Amino acid sequence: MIRSYAVLALIPLIATADVKPRTVSPDPLSAAEIQDQMDQAKIDYQEGLRFASSETTRSNWPEAAQLFRKAAQAGYAPAQYELARLYADGLGVERDLKQAAFWYRKAADQGEAEAQNNLGALYAKGRGVRRSDSQAAHWYGLAAAQNDPEATSNLGAMYLRGRGVKRDLTQAFQLFLRAAQMGYPAAQNNLALMYANGQGVGRDFVWAYVWLELASKKISGAEQLRDAVGKEMTAEQIGHAQALAIRKAEEIAANQK
């Protein structure tokens, strides 16, 4: 083995290894240039949506992906969210959950509620990221604070199961109630089960029936659960519950306008 230190005395004092090339930082963009960049990103995003919603969508997904990517790289949060969705579903790009998580995080950091919810779901399932219930609860919580119904329901499920947070049936009930009143079917179904089982609230078959009646419009199996609850009720109670369900549906519809 040749020992390099034997010739060190012959090397000049100014070694080439110490000479570092100067790096020139680009001039920062002016406020006007930043605004122009963001305006273009919004145009690219809208054009991407047009391709994504086209009647010939399948052949247009790659174009949508390119436009979303361009806008996402410029820092436009809605485009970052849409690009993440394409990666998650493999539309216009090869399916890549790590890339989906990357772009969801970019959008989530800018406050996009749906991105926060979807990022939370990836953490809850360990898809594209290392599974972390605490991270899932964190991102669900941020989205729920913005009244995202799905995230609110998902956070309720975390409290119900004690995942990432201390198990708290009362908190779970309150979160399911909030999401149910926003019209989210899964929350309506879960809320009904809490009423039926007396979890986080006193047992109440009437309200269990009400929420299962509403959930049955969208949730498979909710109708059978409603009928099972109905067997524990009198005909008068069922009639009362049906009337309440109609009023509750009207209330929810009015709040969504």
C-alpha positions as CSV (number, residue, x, y, z in Angstrom):
1,M,0.0,0.0,0.0
2,I,1.4,3.4,-1.0
3,R,1.3,5.9,1.9
4,S,0.4,9.3,0.6
5,Y,1.8,11.2,3.6
6,A,5.4,10.5,2.3
7,V,5.1,13.3,-0.3
8,L,3.1,15.8,1.6
9,A,6.2,18.0,2.2
10,L,6.5,18.5,-1.6
11,I,2.9,19.9,-2.0
12,P,2.7,23.7,-2.2
13,L,1.2,25.4,0.9
14,I,-1.8,26.6,-1.2
15,A,-3.5,23.3,-2.1
16,T,-6.0,23.2,-4.9
17,A,-8.4,21.4,-2.5
18,D,-8.7,24.6,-0.5
19,V,-9.7,26.7,-3.5
20,K,-13.5,26.7,-3.7
21,P,-15.4,28.1,-6.6
22,R,-17.4,31.1,-5.9
23,T,-21.1,30.6,-6.1
24,V,-23.3,33.5,-7.2
25,S,-26.7,33.6,-5.7
26,P,-29.5,34.6,-8.1
27,D,-30.9,38.0,-7.5
28,P,-34.1,37.8,-5.4
29,L,-37.3,38.2,-7.4
30,S,-39.1,41.5,-7.0
31,A,-42.7,41.6,-5.6
32,A,-43.9,42.2,-9.2
33,E,-42.0,39.2,-10.5
34,I,-43.3,37.0,-7.8
35,Q,-46.9,38.1,-8.5
36,D,-46.4,37.5,-12.3
37,Q,-45.1,34.0,-11.4
38,M,-48.1,33.3,-9.3
39,D,-50.5,34.6,-11.8
40,Q,-49.0,32.3,-14.4
41,A,-49.3,29.4,-12.0
42,K,-53.0,30.1,-11.5
43,I,-53.5,30.1,-15.3
44,D,-51.6,26.8,-15.6
45,Y,-53.7,25.4,-12.8
46,Q,-57.0,26.4,-14.4
47,E,-55.8,24.9,-17.7
48,G,-54.9,21.7,-15.9
49,L,-58.4,21.5,-14.4
50,R,-59.8,22.0,-17.9
51,F,-57.9,19.0,-19.1
52,A,-58.7,16.9,-16.0
53,S,-62.5,17.6,-16.5
54,S,-62.6,17.0,-20.2
55,E,-64.9,14.4,-21.7
56,T,-61.9,12.7,-23.1
57,T,-60.2,12.8,-19.7
58,R,-58.2,9.6,-20.0
59,S,-56.1,10.9,-22.9
60,N,-55.7,14.3,-21.2
61,W,-54.4,13.2,-17.8
62,P,-50.7,13.6,-18.9
63,E,-51.4,17.2,-20.0
64,A,-53.2,17.9,-16.8
65,A,-50.3,16.5,-14.8
66,Q,-47.8,18.6,-16.7
67,L,-49.7,21.8,-16.0
68,F,-50.4,21.0,-12.4
69,R,-46.7,20.2,-11.9
70,K,-45.6,23.6,-13.5
71,A,-48.0,25.5,-11.2
72,A,-47.1,23.3,-8.2
73,Q,-43.4,24.0,-8.7
74,A,-44.2,27.7,-8.7
75,G,-45.6,27.2,-5.2
76,Y,-49.4,27.3,-6.0
77,A,-51.0,25.2,-3.2
78,P,-54.2,24.1,-5.1
79,A,-52.0,22.7,-7.9
80,Q,-49.8,20.9,-5.4
81,Y,-52.9,19.3,-4.0
82,E,-54.1,18.2,-7.5
83,L,-50.7,16.9,-8.5
84,A,-50.6,14.9,-5.3
85,R,-54.0,13.4,-6.1
86,L,-52.7,12.3,-9.6
87,Y,-49.7,10.6,-8.0
88,A,-52.0,8.9,-5.5
89,D,-54.3,7.6,-8.2
90,G,-51.8,7.0,-11.0
91,L,-53.5,9.4,-13.4
92,G,-51.3,10.9,-16.0
93,V,-48.2,9.9,-14.0
94,E,-47.0,6.6,-12.6
95,R,-48.6,5.9,-9.2
96,D,-46.2,7.0,-6.5
97,L,-47.4,7.4,-3.0
98,K,-44.1,9.0,-1.8
99,Q,-44.6,11.7,-4.4
100,A,-48.2,12.0,-3.4
101,A,-47.2,12.5,0.2
102,F,-44.5,15.0,-0.9
103,W,-47.0,17.2,-2.7
104,Y,-49.7,16.8,-0.2
105,R,-47.2,18.1,2.4
106,K,-46.4,21.1,0.3
107,A,-50.0,22.0,0.0
108,A,-50.8,21.1,3.6
109,D,-48.0,23.4,4.8
110,Q,-49.8,26.2,3.0
111,G,-53.1,25.5,4.8
112,E,-54.9,23.4,2.1
113,A,-57.5,21.6,4.3
114,E,-58.1,18.7,1.8
115,A,-54.3,18.2,1.5
116,Q,-54.0,18.1,5.3
117,N,-56.7,15.5,5.5
118,N,-55.3,13.3,2.8
119,L,-51.8,13.6,4.2
120,G,-53.3,12.5,7.6
121,A,-54.8,9.5,5.8
122,L,-51.4,8.5,4.4
123,Y,-49.9,8.7,7.8
124,A,-52.7,6.7,9.3
125,K,-52.2,3.9,6.8
126,G,-48.5,4.1,6.4
127,R,-48.7,4.7,2.7
128,G,-45.9,6.7,1.1
129,V,-44.7,7.7,4.6
130,R,-43.9,5.8,7.7
131,R,-47.1,5.1,9.7
132,S,-47.6,7.6,12.5
133,D,-50.9,7.9,14.3
134,S,-49.7,11.1,16.0
135,Q,-49.0,12.7,12.6
136,A,-52.3,11.5,11.3
137,A,-54.1,13.1,14.2
138,H,-52.1,16.2,13.8
139,W,-53.0,16.7,10.2
140,Y,-56.6,15.7,10.7
141,G,-56.8,18.2,13.5
142,L,-55.5,21.1,11.3
143,A,-58.0,20.3,8.6
144,A,-60.9,19.8,11.1
145,A,-60.1,23.3,12.5
146,Q,-61.0,24.5,9.0
147,N,-64.3,22.6,9.1
148,D,-63.3,20.0,6.6
149,P,-66.0,17.4,7.2
150,E,-64.0,14.3,6.2
151,A,-61.1,15.3,8.4
152,T,-63.4,16.1,11.3
153,S,-64.9,12.6,11.0
154,N,-61.5,11.0,10.7
155,L,-60.3,12.8,13.8
156,G,-63.4,11.5,15.6
157,A,-62.4,8.0,14.6
158,M,-58.9,8.6,16.1
159,Y,-60.5,9.7,19.4
160,L,-62.9,6.7,19.3
161,R,-60.0,4.2,18.9
162,G,-57.4,6.1,20.9
163,R,-55.0,6.3,18.0
164,G,-52.5,9.2,18.1
165,V,-54.6,10.8,20.9
166,K,-55.9,9.7,24.2
167,R,-59.2,7.8,23.8
168,D,-62.0,10.1,24.5
169,L,-65.6,9.0,23.6
170,T,-67.1,12.4,24.4
171,Q,-64.7,14.1,22.0
172,A,-65.3,11.4,19.4
173,F,-69.0,12.0,19.7
174,Q,-68.7,15.8,19.3
175,L,-66.5,15.5,16.3
176,F,-68.8,13.0,14.6
177,L,-71.7,15.3,15.4
178,R,-70.0,18.3,13.8
179,A,-69.1,16.3,10.6
180,A,-72.6,14.8,10.5
181,Q,-74.2,18.2,10.6
182,M,-72.0,19.2,7.7
183,G,-73.6,16.3,5.8
184,Y,-70.7,13.8,5.9
185,P,-72.3,10.3,5.6
186,A,-69.6,8.3,7.4
187,A,-69.9,10.6,10.4
188,Q,-73.7,10.3,10.4
189,N,-73.3,6.5,10.4
190,N,-70.7,6.6,13.2
191,L,-72.7,9.1,15.2
192,A,-75.8,6.9,15.0
193,L,-73.8,3.9,16.3
194,M,-72.6,6.0,19.3
195,Y,-76.2,6.9,20.1
196,A,-77.3,3.3,19.7
197,N,-74.5,2.0,22.0
198,G,-74.5,4.9,24.4
199,Q,-70.9,5.8,23.7
200,G,-70.0,9.3,24.6
201,V,-73.6,10.1,25.0
202,G,-76.7,8.6,26.6
203,R,-78.3,5.8,24.6
204,D,-81.0,7.2,22.3
205,F,-82.6,5.0,19.7
206,V,-84.6,7.9,18.2
207,W,-81.5,9.9,17.3
208,A,-79.7,6.7,16.2
209,Y,-82.5,6.1,13.8
210,V,-82.5,9.7,12.6
211,W,-78.8,9.6,11.6
212,L,-78.9,6.2,10.1
213,E,-81.9,7.3,8.0
214,L,-79.7,10.2,6.6
215,A,-76.6,8.0,6.3
216,S,-78.6,5.3,4.4
217,K,-78.7,7.6,1.3
218,K,-75.0,7.2,0.8
219,I,-73.6,4.4,3.1
220,S,-74.1,0.8,2.3
221,G,-75.5,-1.2,5.2
222,A,-76.9,1.9,7.1
223,E,-80.4,1.0,6.1
224,Q,-80.1,-2.5,7.6
225,L,-78.7,-0.9,10.8
226,R,-81.6,1.6,10.9
227,D,-84.1,-1.3,10.6
228,A,-82.3,-3.1,13.4
229,V,-82.5,0.0,15.6
230,G,-86.1,0.3,14.7
231,K,-86.9,-3.1,16.2
232,E,-86.0,-1.5,19.6
233,M,-88.5,1.3,19.1
234,T,-92.2,1.8,19.2
235,A,-94.2,2.8,16.1
236,E,-94.6,6.2,17.7
237,Q,-90.9,6.6,18.2
238,I,-90.2,5.6,14.6
239,G,-92.7,8.1,13.3
240,H,-91.1,10.8,15.4
241,A,-87.6,9.8,14.2
242,Q,-88.7,10.0,10.6
243,A,-90.0,13.5,11.0
244,L,-86.8,14.6,12.8
245,A,-84.8,13.1,9.9
246,I,-86.7,15.2,7.3
247,R,-86.1,18.3,9.3
248,K,-82.5,17.5,9.9
249,A,-81.9,16.9,6.2
250,E,-83.5,20.2,5.3
251,E,-81.3,21.9,8.0
252,I,-78.2,20.4,6.6
253,A,-79.1,21.3,3.0
254,A,-79.7,24.9,4.0
255,N,-76.4,25.1,5.7
256,Q,-74.6,23.9,2.6
257,K,-75.9,26.6,0.4
